[in-house]
Amino acid sequence: MTGKAELIGEKISDSAFKGYISKHDKSPNLLSDMESGKNPNKFYKFTPDSVVLFDTKNIEGNPRVELEL
């Protein structure tokens, strides 16, 4: 994949944050810990502009498929 990554910082929505902590079994205090500097991790958003797939099972010949988004 190629694309653009941007720092989200504290702009993460409540629903996205709640989904993240639920899916990854993280502490509900994660965001406040990040804001205070106790936790140095940051949230980033990745927006792809192209994707290259390799599917040797379903595509005969050249299994490389490039998608421009």
C-alpha positions as CSV (number, residue, x, y, z in Angstrom):
1,M,0.0,0.0,0.0
2,T,1.0,3.6,-0.6
3,G,-0.8,6.6,0.7
4,K,-0.8,9.3,3.3
5,A,-0.4,8.9,7.1
6,E,-1.4,11.7,9.3
7,L,-1.2,12.2,13.1
8,I,-4.7,12.3,14.6
9,G,-3.6,13.4,18.1
10,E,-6.5,14.2,20.4
11,K,-9.0,14.6,17.6
12,I,-10.0,10.9,17.7
13,S,-13.8,10.4,17.9
14,D,-15.3,8.8,21.0
15,S,-16.8,6.0,19.0
16,A,-13.5,5.2,17.2
17,F,-11.6,5.3,20.5
18,K,-14.1,3.1,22.3
19,G,-14.0,0.6,19.4
20,Y,-10.2,0.6,19.6
21,I,-9.9,-0.1,23.3
22,S,-12.6,-2.8,23.1
23,K,-11.1,-4.5,20.1
24,H,-7.5,-4.4,21.4
25,D,-8.4,-4.9,25.1
26,K,-6.8,-1.6,26.2
27,S,-7.4,0.4,29.3
28,P,-10.2,3.1,29.2
29,N,-7.5,5.5,30.6
30,L,-5.4,5.2,27.4
31,L,-6.4,8.5,25.9
32,S,-5.9,10.5,29.1
33,D,-2.6,8.7,29.6
34,M,-1.6,9.7,26.1
35,E,-2.7,13.3,26.6
36,S,-0.7,13.6,29.9
37,G,2.4,12.1,28.4
38,K,2.3,9.0,30.6
39,N,1.8,6.9,27.5
40,P,3.9,8.0,24.5
41,N,1.8,6.3,21.8
42,K,-0.1,8.3,19.2
43,F,-3.0,7.6,16.8
44,Y,-2.5,7.9,13.1
45,K,-4.9,7.7,10.2
46,F,-3.7,6.0,7.0
47,T,-5.5,6.9,3.7
48,P,-4.3,4.6,0.9
49,D,-4.0,5.8,-2.7
50,S,-2.9,2.5,-4.2
51,V,-2.9,-1.2,-3.2
52,V,-1.0,-4.1,-4.7
53,L,-2.5,-7.6,-4.1
54,F,-1.0,-11.0,-4.9
55,D,-3.5,-13.8,-5.3
56,T,-1.8,-17.0,-6.5
57,K,-4.8,-19.1,-5.6
58,N,-7.5,-17.3,-7.6
59,I,-5.6,-15.6,-10.4
60,E,-3.8,-17.6,-13.1
61,G,-0.8,-16.2,-14.9
62,N,0.2,-12.9,-13.3
63,P,-1.2,-12.9,-9.7
64,R,-0.3,-9.3,-9.2
65,V,-3.2,-6.9,-9.2
66,E,-2.6,-3.2,-8.7
67,L,-5.5,-1.0,-7.6
68,E,-5.4,2.8,-7.8
69,L,-7.8,4.4,-5.3
